[in-house]
């Protein structure tokens, strides 16, 4: 696994070095994209100023709400759906086709229901994330061995007690996959919704900077989103590997 991590870092470093070279040599115009080193400096300058502090706090709070709600509700729905094999088989094709539907097409409906403000953006992030959690919860519960189910029956556990104390802990590594996807989809949903209609937020700041050719704000904010999402994803990946390692030792 260390070799894979080193290889990933090497690929990222090579891409950054190539972009730096192309930008500084003039192959890529600075008007189109400044060198990555300058983007990093601009990001530090931006984060240490008051220029986007409120926008970052606003976006991260909306992502946290959307992702947290998707994890809680999606896990609960996944457990309930898994209890009925007929229901799981019925909904399976819809889960498979869910992401083929552009969620942003429902943005006018969200505004009509929830009004203009933060709520529609949170709902879109929630809608994008929840199905990934449901599908991975069902997949996780499908992997539970029969011996654990027999143990639950022997001890006479109820459905809620068995799910909380036996099934969900065993399915932890697979649930972590759903959580990782929920984080990614929440970022996409909320920031994408801010592109369309928002008066504050990272998405709004990126669009505003793009329309005003302000590369000193646009690219650093894009880099910030990549760094935050990548860091969170890496933490959940490490947690997933730790759970898998603990199971292999037990």
C-alpha angles and dihedrals in degrees: 000000000000090000090053091050091049090049092051091051091047091053092049091047091049092051092048092048091049093050090047091052095045093048097046093045091053097245086117111040115236087227088062098040130349121219115283090243091060091046089055092050091048090050092054090048091048095049093049092053131068093243099105106006094109092045093051093047091048095050096044091050091052091047091050092052094046094046095043092049091047092052095048098041094037093051092048092048091046091055092048094047091047090058089067113055091190091053092047092051091047094052096040096088091049092051089051093052096039097097092047087073114081103237091199089067086074093055094102088051090050090052091049091051103036102022130231111315141064098319097078090050092051092047092052091050089048093049093051093049105040100069092053088055093046094049094047092046091054090046090049093051090048088061095057108116121240092242091067091051090052089050090053090050092048092053091044095234120175122234095262094044092047093048093048100042104030118011103042095044090050091047092049098114092051092045088054088063090057091048091051090052091046090056092049095046092046090055091048094046099046098040091042090052089050088056090060102043127352136118094205136025141077092283091052092048092050093050092045091050091047092052090050096044089242102156091168089070105026100055096041090053091049088050090049091054091049092049095047095044092044093049094050091046090050092051092052090046090054090048090050092051091048092053091048091048092050091051093050090053094048 
